[in-house]
């Protein structure tokens, strides 16, 4: 199939049915529970991940794909007749995944143009960029046009998460600018901002309800947002949050899904996330 092909990684939190329909190749990260290693969404589903995390005290770990995994995806696209490849990855501030993709692109770049793009985002912030790029590619857009669109979209993408605790972020070394929140009262419910691709402190609240209400209000502060998604780490109060959101937004217009293992490992169970794009 000629044209531009889109490749990404499993931190995009897109379901297989969606990626298959749009011809998006997804290179999976690895998830480790102690000595047990799983390939994200290949031999460990999202639902199985949360079951395992609830059943063990061990903090799961993630590992970036090897360059060879990206080389395999790039080669398959080239063999299928692709004229060029755009690989859109999880923020380089949070994972070595983009380094692996870049290494593979450098090795195969003589065969066809391969552009590796830093989404500076995670979960559906990344997923939205991937979907829009794939739709543009399907419509015959050039690599330059798609990269221009992605660069604009990246600047307008917002990702916030209301965490149940900072434990997983702290233990996993992804605490970033939220470091100052450690040591506060144990009852504090932190909110983090990952809109620039780094974990930054956004707010602290004394109760979960206040945290979720503030998250809803942060979305609403940007008005009639686009590509609104709510993703959660097996949060028991997801319906309560959607009720809050429906006070401002049509519930049917909100994409709802589980946060995948890659981000769920670091965010921890109970995290409630919102991703959206600020209108141009």
N, C-alpha and C positions, 0 to 999 in steps of 0.2 A: 504494500500500500504506500504510494508516494505521498509526499508532503512532510509536514513537521510532526514528529511523534513526541509524546510527553511521557517522561519517566519521573517517578517520585519515590518516597520511602514510606514505610508503614506508620510513621508518626502523623500522617495526614488524616487518619481515622475515617477513611472512606471505605464503605462496604464493597465487597467483591462485585456485586451486581452492578454497581455504579461504574467502577473502574473498567469492568469488562465491556460494558455497553459503549464506553467512550474510547476504548483501546488504550487505556492508561496502564503502563507497566509499573508495578509496585515492588520495590526491593525491600524485603523485610529486615528489621533489626532483630537482635536476639534478646531473649529474656532469660535470666538465670535465677533459679531458686536454689541457693547453696550449690551443690554439685550437679544439679539438674539444669540442663540448658534446652531452651525451646526456641523455635523459629516463630516469630510473631505472626499470628493468623494463619500459619501453615500447620503446625502441630500443637498450637495453643490458641483457642478461640478467646475472644474478649471475655465471654462469660466464664470460661474455665479459669482464666487469669484471676478474676475476682474471687472465685471459689478457692483457689490455691492461696491467694494472699490472705484470705480470712482464716484459713486453716493452719497457717504457720506464723511463727514469730519472726522468722528470717525475713529481712528486707530484700525484696527482689532487686536485681541489677539489670541494667541494659547494656548492650554492646552494639556498636555501629557495624553495619555490614562490611565485609572485606571488599577491597576494590574489585576483586574478581566477580562478586555478585552484580555489581553495576556493569562490569565489562560484558557479562552474560546478557544482561538486559539491553545494553547498547547494541551488541552484536545481533541479537534477535531482531531488533528494530531495523537495523541496516539490512539484514538478510531479507526482511519483509518489504524492502524497497523504500525505506524512509530516505528523504532528501536531507533531513537535519533532525537533531534531537535536542529538546530542552529538558533538562533534569532539574526539577524544583525540589529543594530539600528543607528539612527541619533547620531551624536557626543554627548557624555555625557557632553561636555563643553557648549552645546547650548540648551539642553533640559533635563527634568527629565524623558523622555521616557524610557531610559535604566534602570533607577531605578525601574520603574514599571515592566519592563520585568524581571529584576533580582528578584524582590519580588515574582512574579508569579512562576518563575523557582524554587526558593527555596521551595515554597509550594508544587510543583508538582514533585520535583526532585526524590522522592522515586519511582515514577512510571516508569520513563525512563530518560536517560541522556538528560539534556537540557543545552546547552551552550549559554550564552549571549555574543555577540561579539560587541565591540565598533568600528564602522566603522571609527570614527574620521573624518566623512565627512557628506555631505548633498547632496540633489538632485541626479543627475546622478553619482556623486562620490560614494554615497551610493548605488544607483541603479545598477551600474556596478558590485559592489561587490556581491550584491544579485543575479544578473543574473548569474555570473560566479559560485557562490556557488550552485545555483539550477541546472545548467548544469552538474557540477561535481557530485552532488548527483544523478542525473538521470543516470549518467554513472556508478554508484555504488561505488563512492569514500567513504572512511571512514570519520568519524568526524575528526580524527587527520589530515588526508590528506587535508580536506577542510579548517580547521583552519590554517594549514601551508600555503596553497595557499592564503587565505584571509589576513593573516599577511603580506605576501610579497606584495600583491596587494595594501593593505592599505598604505604601505610605498612609493609606486610609483604613488599614486593617487594625482592629482592636481585639485584644484577648485579655480577659480578666478571669481570675479564679478565686472563689471563696473556699478556703481550705478549712478542713476540720481541725488540723493541727499542722505545725511546721516540721514534724518529726521526719517524715520521708525526705523532704527537701534538704533538711540539715544533714541527715545521714548519707544522702546520695551526693552531697557536694554541689548541689545546684542552687544553693540559697541566694547567691548573687547579692543584689542591693537590698534584699530583705533581711540581711544579716542582723541589722539593728533590732529586728523584732524579737530575736531570741532573748530569753531572759525576762520577758514580760510575764505578766500573770498567766498561769496555765489556762485560765478560763477564756483568755482572749481568742477570738476567732479572726484570723488574719485574712486579708484580701491582697492578692498579688496582681501586678500588671505585667504582662509579657508582650505588650504591644510593640516593643522595640527589639524583641528577640532575646531579651535578658529578663531575669526575674527581679522585679523591683517591688518595693513596698507600696501598697496603694492605700490601705486603711486597716484599722483594728477596731473590732467591735466586741462587746461583752457577751452578746448572745448570738446564736445561730440565726434567729429570726431577723435581728438587726443587720447582720451580715448579708443575708439574702435580699432584704429590702434595699439595702445600699447598692448591691450589685444590680438589681433591677433599675434603681434610680440612675446609676452610672450609664447604663445602656440608654435610658430615656433622655439623658442629658444631650445625646447626640441626635435626637429627633427621629425622623423617619428613616431609620437605618436600613441598610441593604444586607442581604445574605445572613440574616440573624439565625444563629444556632445556639442551642443550649446542650452542652455535653456534661455528663456527670460520671463520677467514679462510684457507681453502684449506690448512689445516694438514696436513702429511704424516703427523703422528703422532696423528691423530684416533682411530684404532683403539686405540692404546696408552692414550690417555686414557680411552676408554670401558671398556677392560679395568680400569683403576684404579677408575672409577666403579662398575663392576659388582660390586666387592668389597663395596660398601655399598648399592647400589640395583639393582633389577631393570632390566637393560639395556633390556628391551622397554618399560619405562615412561618412558624418557627420550626426549624429542623432540630429534632431531638434524637440523641443517641448516647451510647456509652463512650466515655473517654477510653481510648485503647491502652493496651499494656505499656507502651513506650512512655506515655505521659503519666498514666495512672501509677506506674512504679514510683515516680518522684513526687507526684501530687498527693498521693495517699487516698485511701478509701474515704468516701463522703464528700470529696471535692465537687463543687458545683462551678461549672465554667460557662462563660458567655463569650461568643465570638461574633463580631459583626463588622460591617464595612461602613464607614462614614460617607454620606452622600458627597459626590464631587461638587 
